[in-house]
């Protein structure tokens, strides 16, 4: 019996962000694996078993799910947002590459979801309307000096930048350092969007100029978008502003 593993993106928040394809994949799975808070967002189905694990156990979780699927089970690995953006799809494929040959023979599918930066961008307007990139500020899997280099070069190149994993209890200083780097490249008025839990009941969005951005405005439930020098804020009386990056850009230099 051939096993199957589907890596499913749940989107950024409640079930209105779950795609029909993702909902169908979850409904037909016999077994679910995932980080416990993400599994809690999936409605329970009769006869379905669940295996929750901690956030820092991605490879172990991937290996366990692959081994379960290799027994012939229909397994779904749940992931917040999009599973291919700083999430579980890469961990699953990494485990397959280093694992036994039987894992390569499995039916593997990655089901996309709405990632956090897209939800925050939609809430703000259209800040990703021109070239952009995403950078994780976590240095768990890469050195901090590489993070700094990428942040600086991205800003110098004129990219709008989305920050994932901006702060944690173990890394309270890194976001402030990143803002200082950006202030050395970008105008002080560059809009910075703090999207907290966008897509959930406690969502909130704050738009502040880079010169006023502080690390205590974010937590691990926050995705941050930093505009480029081209990004504009359209003020509206009595209504939230609209932030957008024009579709065209000036020549370098």
N, C-alpha and C positions, 0 to 999 in steps of 0.2 A: 504494500500500500504506500503510495507516494505521499509524503508530507508536504505541508504548505505553510509558509510564514509570510504574513502580510504586516508591513510596518505602516501604521495608520496615524495620520496627523489629525488631532482633535480640534485644531484652530486655537485662537487665543482665549476663548471664554466659554459662554454657555452654548447650548445646543443649536442656536440659530446660526452659528458659524461652522457647524459640522456639515460637510458636503454629503449629498446622497450616496456617493461612492464609499465614503468612509463609514457612514451609518450601516450600509449593507455589509461591508467587510466585518464590522464588529458583530453584527447580528448573526452571521453564519459561523463565526469562530467558535471552536470548542473550548479554547483556552486563551486567557488574556494574561499578558505580562506587561509590567510597567512600573513607573515611579508611583508610589501610593496615592498622592494627591491627584494625579492624572487618571488613575484607575477609578477613583471615586467619582469622576465626572461621567463615567460610562454607565448607562442604565443596566441593571442586572438582568440576565436572561436565564430562564430555567435550564439546569443541566450544564451551565458554563462554569468553569473553574477559573480562579484568579490567583496570580502570583505577584505580590507587591514586593518592591525592594527600594533601597535608599537611592537618593539622587546620584551619589558618587559610585554606583555599582553598575555602570553602563555595560562594560564588557562582560562582567559576570552574568548580568541579566540577558545579554545577547546570546551568550553561550548556552545558558539554560533553555532559552526559547528555541534555539536551533536544535539542541539535543531532543527536546520534546517533539518538535516538528519531524525530526528524523525517525521517530517511532510511528509516523503515519498520521499524526494529529493535525487538525487545522488550527493554527496558532496565529494570534494577532498580538503584535507589539504596539502598545499605544505610546504616543509621543505628543507633547504639547505643541501647538503651532503647526509648523511644517516639519515632518520628520527628517528632511534633508538639510535643515538650517540649524546648525549647532545642536543636533538632536540625534535620535536613535538610529537612523538609517546608516550613518557612517559607522557607528559602533557595530551594527549587525554585519556589514560588509567586511569590516576589519576582522571580525571574528571568523567569518567564512574564509578569508584569505589565509589566516594562520591555523585554521582548524582542520579536522579530518575531511577526507575526500567526499564522504557521504553528505556533508553539508553543502557542497557545491552542486549536488544533484537535486537539491530541494527546489520546489517552485517558490520563488521569492518575488514579492511585489511591494512596491512603495506607493502608498496612497497619499497624494499631497494634501496639505491643509493650508489655511491662512496663517502666515507667520506674523509675529508681533509687530514688526516694523510696518507691514502693510496695514494692519489694524490702526496703529497710531497715525500713520500717514493719512489714512482715510478720515480719521477723526479731525485732523488738523487742516485738511484741504488737499493739496497735491505737492508736498515737499519733495517727492521722488519723481517729479515730472521731467527731470533731466538725469544725467549720469549720477550713480550713487554706489555705495558699497556698505557692507556690514562688517563690524569688527566686534569680537568678544573681548571685553576687558579682563576676563579671567586669565590668570597666569598659571592655572593648574596644569595645563597641557602645553604651554609654550612659555619662554622666558619673557619677563616684563620689558626688557630692552627691545625685543622684537615688536611688542605691542606699541611701545612709544614710537618706533620707527614707522610702523604702518599708519598710525594716527597722523603723524606729521606729514608724511608723504601724500596721504589721501587728501589732507586739507590743502597742501600745496598744489595738488593736481586739480583742485576744483570740484572734488566729489562731495555730494551730500553724504553724511556718514550716519549710520545707525549703530548705536552702542547696545550690545546685548551684555547681560551679566555685569551691570555697571558697578555694583558695590555688594559687599557682604560683610559679616562681622569680622571675618578674617582679613578682609581687604578694604578697610574703610578709607584709605588714602588715595587709591589709584584713580578714581574718577576726578578728584580735585587736580591731580597731576596731569591727567589728560586734558582737562579744561585749560590749565596753564599753558600746555603745549599749543592748544588750538588758539589761545589768545595771542600767541606769538606769531600766528600766521594769518588769522582771519580778523575782519573788523569787529569791534566791540558790539556793534548792533546786530550781528548775525543771529538770526532766530534759533533758539534751542527749544525743542519740544520734549517735555517730560510726560510720557504716557504711562500712568500707573494702572495696572490691571484692566487695560482697555479690552472690552468684550465681556466684562463681568459686572456684577451689580455695583461694585464699589469703584468703578472706573472713574478716572479723572485725568484731565489734560491741562497742563500749564505751558504757556509759551512765554519765554523770557529772553532778553538779549544775552548774548554770550558773556558780556561784561558783568552780568549779574548772576550767572549760573553758578550754583553751589552743589557740592556733593551731597549735602543733607536734604536736597530736593528729590532724591531717588532712593529706592531700595531694590531688592532683587526681583520685585514684581514690576519694575519699571523698565521700559524700553525708551531710549533717548534718541532723538533724531537731531543732528546738528546741520543746519543749512550750509550752503556754500556762500561765497561772496555775492552770488547772483540771486539767492533766495529772497523772496519779498513777503512782507506781511500786509494784507489788505484789511485795514480797520473798517468796522461797520458799527454804526451807532446802535447801542442797545443789544448787540449781537456779538458772538465770539468772532475773533478775526479769522481770516482765511490765509493760510500760509501756502505759498507755491513756489516752485522753481521753474522759471521760464523754459520753454522747450528749446530755445536757442541760447548760445553762449558766445561771448566775445573771444577773439583770437588770443592765444597765450601771449603774455608780455605786453 
